[in-house]
Amino acid sequence: MEWITGRNPSIEVLRARRRQVFRLWLAKGVEQTPRLRELLALAEARKVRVEPVARQMLERINESHQGVALEVSSYPYAALQDIEAEATRRGEPSFILALDALQNPQNLGVLLRSADAFGIHGVLMPLARAAGITPAVVQASAGASEHLLVAAVNLAQALTHLKEDGAWVIGLDGGERSQPLEQVRLDGALVLVVGNEGEGMRALIRKSCDHLVRLPMRGQVESLNAAVAGSIALYLVRQSREVTRGK
């Protein structure tokens, strides 16, 4: 069991209905805002026990609790096959985000929030050497993680499998040998790989990529961090795919 704090993350956990929910702690005297009333209505619909507690109890869990903490079961990871099935269900070529050993929960949360916003079918993460979907990641994603299919896999093997099924794998890389993103075809089954914050993609994952791509840069700073660069790339890929489909 674990604690999810913050109003938006707690609301999304309840809305997604993918975890068991055991109880809701509510700070005594907390202001009844519209979002808090929405949270309480969802808790009532799920028959979740609400317990008024002192703020100090919430602060032991997370100082940024916003007056609420939800006790839930652990994050429900998906399988790669679930992600492929989701693309089929939507009637779209698969669009998957692969994260190679991201370790910063804030960066991971931002990328998951972007992945949800831009219609990713699922997210792949390595089995080791990476941040998992922890409560901190759920909070950083504003609860978007609860609506995504996230699979923890052997990333190299998963990419090989997807390539055998016809997907192109493109790796985001700021090196001089990388192609501008707009020069790569983006309309079919596609996996976008974002590497580690400091070292980028591991060598084996880099070799698995059909193309290395870079974002157009016009400023003086050499690069963007992983979360910002990955989010921009997701937007540009989604935009390109919708133009191609005539939307």
Secondary structure as UniProt FT lines:
FT   STRAND          2..5
FT   HELIX           7..16
FT   STRAND          21..27
FT   TURN            28..29
FT   HELIX           34..45
FT   TURN            46..47
FT   STRAND          49..53
FT   HELIX           55..59
FT   TURN            60..61
FT   TURN            63..64
FT   TURN            66..67
FT   STRAND          68..72
FT   HELIX           80..90
FT   STRAND          95..99
FT   HELIX           105..117
FT   TURN            118..119
FT   STRAND          122..126
FT   HELIX           135..140
FT   TURN            141..143
FT   HELIX           144..147
FT   STRAND          150..153
FT   HELIX           155..164
FT   TURN            165..166
FT   STRAND          168..172
FT   TURN            176..177
FT   STRAND          179..180
FT   HELIX           181..183
FT   STRAND          190..194
FT   TURN            197..199
FT   HELIX           203..208
FT   STRAND          211..214
FT   HELIX           226..244
FT   TURN            245..246
//
